Amino acid sequence: MSDPQPSVPPPQPSSPSRKPLVVAVSVLGVVALGTGWYILKNKGEPPSTPPPPAAAAPTPPAQPEAPQPPGPPLPALDQSDTRTRELAGAMSTDPELQKWLAFEGLIRRFTAASANIAEGESPRAVLPFLAPQGAFQVVERNGRTFIAPESFARYDTVARALTSLDTQATATTYKALKPLVDQAFAEIAPPGQRFDETLSRAIQRMLDTPVPEGDLEVVDTPGVNYAYAAPELEQLSAAQKHLLRMGPANARALQAKLRELHGALGLPAAGR
């Protein structure tokens, strides 16, 4: 039996030194003794008139920040993998992500996968490296069938790599590669569509996926596939079912990271 459709997709700081405290107390002591000596010496004498305060030096006008030098020009889309790996490598040091970056056509894969998810389709065709290792497993209890924990564990590595993304570094990389992303999107999208809107819809679709508590029950269907027993889960899109197959813990962790990224990327609100 195969999966339910669809199947793709510091060190602790040392104790602060007491030296600054000792110095401060000493300074205060000297000031106090000096003030007391002055008062006793001049007791009964009229206070002298203090000199007028010196005129404050004018504050120099704030200087505008120097403009940042532009980065090197982007390569052509067909030759963009090397530059993409250089920039995307800063997003995470997770070894699994580094393996994914070894594939070719990275910009086009990311763009097509986002478009697929936005439409509710599985991204498996363009992201085959996200497929889990091992067979889908179920467990029988009291005459009912549930997805086995071992099936969810197959996605632990993928979830770890995706949630390891540094949010700000990812936003910086996205901004730097955006012209190439837009170019790749124009190859597959209807005229007038913007990639920012598509990516926002893709993220929102994942965030709208209900992640149940507890076990996920499935039923054996004619053929070779399982289906979710709960109608509200079985009617979800293929992309959303793929998220569920990662297991509740992995799915919720990924949803949390997607919320961070949606804000950091400055994406528009998803259209309904």
Legacy VTK file of the C-alpha trace (Angstrom):
# vtk DataFile Version 3.0
C-alpha trace
ASCII
DATASET POLYDATA
POINTS 272 float
0.000 0.000 0.000
1.248 3.495 -0.692
0.745 6.802 1.119
-2.537 8.699 1.173
-2.833 10.773 -1.930
-1.078 12.926 -2.849
2.284 11.393 -2.072
4.703 14.187 -3.159
4.818 17.147 -2.903
26.699 31.614 24.598
28.659 30.135 26.546
27.103 31.475 29.708
28.462 34.944 30.368
30.974 35.078 33.185
30.085 36.968 36.348
30.483 40.684 35.753
33.679 42.173 37.181
33.339 44.105 40.439
36.065 46.543 39.332
33.680 49.066 37.757
31.595 49.055 40.948
34.673 49.639 43.129
35.845 52.494 40.913
32.403 54.091 40.980
32.189 53.915 44.771
35.679 55.400 45.076
34.817 58.293 42.793
31.638 58.992 44.739
33.656 58.929 47.988
36.170 61.443 46.711
33.414 63.736 45.512
31.602 63.487 48.864
34.759 64.207 50.917
35.727 67.112 48.716
32.241 68.593 48.961
32.183 68.242 52.760
35.624 69.879 53.110
34.501 72.791 50.953
31.333 73.324 52.997
33.183 73.253 56.338
35.911 75.612 55.094
33.450 78.164 53.796
30.844 77.921 56.606
29.411 81.351 57.316
30.865 82.965 54.218
28.576 84.142 51.443
28.746 81.897 48.471
30.638 83.234 45.529
28.847 83.839 42.288
29.524 80.943 39.932
30.940 81.831 36.528
28.496 81.826 33.675
28.294 78.496 31.902
30.307 78.172 28.736
28.341 78.275 25.550
27.586 74.806 24.258
29.324 73.902 21.058
26.916 73.696 18.143
25.903 70.168 17.190
27.218 69.328 13.733
24.524 68.414 11.241
23.913 64.705 10.781
25.637 63.306 7.760
23.574 61.129 5.461
24.562 57.483 5.308
26.749 56.608 2.399
24.883 54.509 -0.156
25.778 50.847 -0.138
27.695 49.722 -3.208
25.603 47.521 -5.480
26.370 43.827 -5.525
27.796 42.110 -8.560
25.404 41.761 -11.478
23.269 38.655 -11.558
24.114 35.986 -14.108
21.743 34.812 -16.784
18.982 32.542 -15.510
20.440 29.486 -17.249
23.803 30.089 -15.528
22.433 31.103 -12.119
22.970 27.933 -10.079
26.468 28.825 -8.845
25.403 32.285 -7.673
22.258 30.842 -6.116
24.291 28.317 -4.138
26.634 31.062 -2.911
23.745 33.173 -1.616
21.488 30.377 -0.404
24.329 28.759 1.513
24.071 31.558 4.070
20.486 30.628 4.909
21.433 27.498 6.836
24.389 25.244 7.554
22.202 22.138 7.699
23.903 19.435 5.603
20.610 18.358 4.054
20.038 21.805 2.576
23.530 21.730 1.108
22.602 18.475 -0.636
19.514 20.075 -2.155
21.597 22.953 -3.487
23.641 20.485 -5.527
20.702 20.036 -7.911
20.502 22.050 -11.102
17.895 24.599 -12.139
17.436 25.846 -8.583
15.593 29.075 -9.401
13.176 27.359 -11.751
12.556 24.543 -9.244
11.742 26.986 -6.444
9.486 29.029 -8.685
7.604 26.054 -10.097
7.182 24.430 -6.668
5.731 27.652 -5.262
3.302 27.886 -8.160
2.271 24.250 -7.704
1.581 24.663 -3.983
-0.319 27.906 -4.568
-2.657 25.916 -6.825
-2.922 23.076 -4.322
-0.778 20.691 -6.350
2.034 18.551 -5.023
5.566 19.862 -5.800
7.056 16.365 -6.058
7.750 16.579 -9.776
10.131 19.519 -9.363
11.405 18.708 -5.850
12.120 14.962 -5.998
14.836 15.295 -3.354
12.161 15.990 -0.744
10.731 12.487 -1.111
11.209 10.496 2.115
13.243 7.332 2.390
11.547 4.106 3.402
8.072 2.711 2.965
4.810 4.173 4.194
3.630 2.255 7.254
0.376 1.920 9.140
-0.581 0.396 12.452
-3.808 -1.444 13.300
-5.568 -0.784 16.588
-9.008 -2.042 17.560
-9.980 -2.629 13.972
-8.906 0.839 12.830
-5.883 1.847 10.767
-3.569 4.741 11.634
-0.433 6.177 10.061
2.500 4.714 11.993
4.938 7.068 13.775
7.703 5.590 11.623
6.025 7.090 8.561
6.152 10.574 10.069
9.773 10.079 11.134
10.740 9.725 7.458
10.173 13.489 7.125
12.197 14.535 10.172
15.258 15.390 8.091
13.289 17.518 5.642
11.507 19.343 8.458
14.787 19.936 10.273
16.419 21.431 7.189
13.486 23.692 6.358
13.018 24.974 9.908
16.769 25.622 10.224
16.540 28.462 7.696
17.698 31.775 9.140
14.738 34.047 8.503
16.667 37.266 7.852
19.313 35.569 5.722
16.549 33.957 3.697
14.895 37.333 3.150
18.221 38.815 2.014
18.788 35.949 -0.413
15.274 36.225 -1.795
15.684 39.962 -2.402
19.033 39.447 -4.153
17.684 36.720 -6.447
14.258 38.255 -7.013
14.964 39.438 -10.600
15.854 35.883 -11.604
12.843 34.487 -9.758
10.540 36.896 -11.588
12.112 35.916 -14.904
11.606 32.202 -14.224
8.044 32.808 -13.095
7.257 34.721 -16.289
8.102 31.539 -18.222
5.273 29.562 -16.612
2.707 32.081 -15.355
-0.173 33.735 -17.167
0.461 37.363 -18.113
-0.109 39.818 -15.314
0.550 37.446 -12.409
3.208 38.440 -9.873
5.393 35.908 -8.116
5.111 37.670 -4.741
1.374 37.084 -4.810
1.811 33.451 -5.839
4.356 32.767 -3.089
2.034 34.402 -0.574
-0.832 32.143 -1.657
1.418 29.085 -1.426
2.455 29.926 2.128
-1.101 30.732 3.142
-2.336 27.407 1.787
0.129 25.619 4.054
-0.844 27.785 7.024
-4.531 27.047 6.413
-3.918 23.303 6.589
-5.587 21.886 9.710
-3.149 19.791 11.721
-5.128 17.425 13.966
-4.070 16.388 17.422
-3.295 12.743 17.931
-3.165 9.941 15.391
-4.203 10.219 11.756
-6.639 7.511 10.786
-6.671 6.192 7.226
-8.798 3.717 5.336
-7.772 1.245 2.695
-9.286 2.149 -0.644
-9.671 0.127 -3.814
-6.386 -0.001 -5.632
-3.120 0.636 -3.870
-3.742 3.813 -1.879
-4.904 4.846 1.558
-7.250 7.744 2.152
-7.771 9.855 5.241
-10.731 8.618 7.258
-11.825 12.147 8.232
-13.710 13.732 5.306
-12.384 17.218 6.180
-8.836 15.929 5.708
-9.492 13.838 2.632
-10.983 16.842 0.840
-7.822 18.925 1.331
-5.612 19.756 -1.634
-2.752 17.496 -2.632
-0.198 19.976 -1.264
-1.968 20.141 2.080
-2.193 16.351 2.346
1.539 16.222 1.716
2.086 18.524 4.705
-0.093 16.277 6.888
1.967 13.253 5.914
4.975 14.883 7.588
3.255 14.296 10.935
1.745 16.767 13.410
5.024 17.850 15.060
6.836 18.437 11.768
3.832 20.151 10.203
3.400 22.613 13.071
7.122 23.439 13.124
7.048 24.123 9.404
3.946 26.304 9.713
5.703 28.387 12.389
8.692 28.939 10.100
6.424 29.875 7.197
4.724 32.546 9.337
8.141 34.064 10.058
9.160 33.997 6.411
5.929 35.531 5.157
6.535 38.590 7.325
10.264 38.848 6.650
9.841 38.604 2.881
7.359 41.475 2.870
4.811 39.482 0.890
1.333 40.838 0.195
-1.676 39.365 1.932
-2.797 36.211 0.196
-5.792 36.618 -2.089
-8.737 34.372 -1.507
LINES 2 274
9 0 1 2 3 4 5 6 7 8
263 9 10 11 12 13 14 15 16 17 18 19 20 21 22 23 24 25 26 27 28 29 30 31 32 33 34 35 36 37 38 39 40 41 42 43 44 45 46 47 48 49 50 51 52 53 54 55 56 57 58 59 60 61 62 63 64 65 66 67 68 69 70 71 72 73 74 75 76 77 78 79 80 81 82 83 84 85 86 87 88 89 90 91 92 93 94 95 96 97 98 99 100 101 102 103 104 105 106 107 108 109 110 111 112 113 114 115 116 117 118 119 120 121 122 123 124 125 126 127 128 129 130 131 132 133 134 135 136 137 138 139 140 141 142 143 144 145 146 147 148 149 150 151 152 153 154 155 156 157 158 159 160 161 162 163 164 165 166 167 168 169 170 171 172 173 174 175 176 177 178 179 180 181 182 183 184 185 186 187 188 189 190 191 192 193 194 195 196 197 198 199 200 201 202 203 204 205 206 207 208 209 210 211 212 213 214 215 216 217 218 219 220 221 222 223 224 225 226 227 228 229 230 231 232 233 234 235 236 237 238 239 240 241 242 243 244 245 246 247 248 249 250 251 252 253 254 255 256 257 258 259 260 261 262 263 264 265 266 267 268 269 270 271
